[in-house]
Amino acid sequence: MFSKRMNRMLLITMAICASGAMTGNVVAASPEVIKFRLPQWKSAHFDDAKAAQANFMTFKQIGCEVEQGQHGDHFDIRYRCPTWRSISLNSHDEAHRWERCLKASGFETSHKH
């Protein structure tokens, strides 16, 4: 499970990452491509419904299988991406932000220069 600080960082990072990226199994003509996968289910714990929903939508947007649940006073997001997917980005810096974000969320990544 993620700590409260990690949850906030994950939300902020995923929001930054979600801006300007294209995802799919077909790689678009772009200077930078990040490939990623997460074969096993991973869980993230959120105390805030908006943060949980934002992360749910971001994982969904990049093509992950996502489940959301609530119990007690917190929210859980479970996600996985068993097959390799890719994100095409416009810059090297943006690609590195995505790669850090994905790795922090438990994904295996591949970014070739």
Number of C-alpha atoms within 10 A of each C-alpha: 11 13 12 13 9 16 20 15 14 20 22 16 19 21 14 15 21 17 10 10 18 17 19 15 12 10 16 15 10 12 12 20 26 20 21 22 20 21 14 12 15 16 16 20 20 24 16 14 14 12 18 23 17 15 25 22 16 18 21 16 15 18 18 20 15 19 15 15 11 14 7 6 9 13 19 20 20 18 24 21 22 14 12 15 20 23 23 22 24 15 12 13 11 18 21 16 14 23 23 16 21 22 14 14 19 17 20 16 19 14 13 8 7
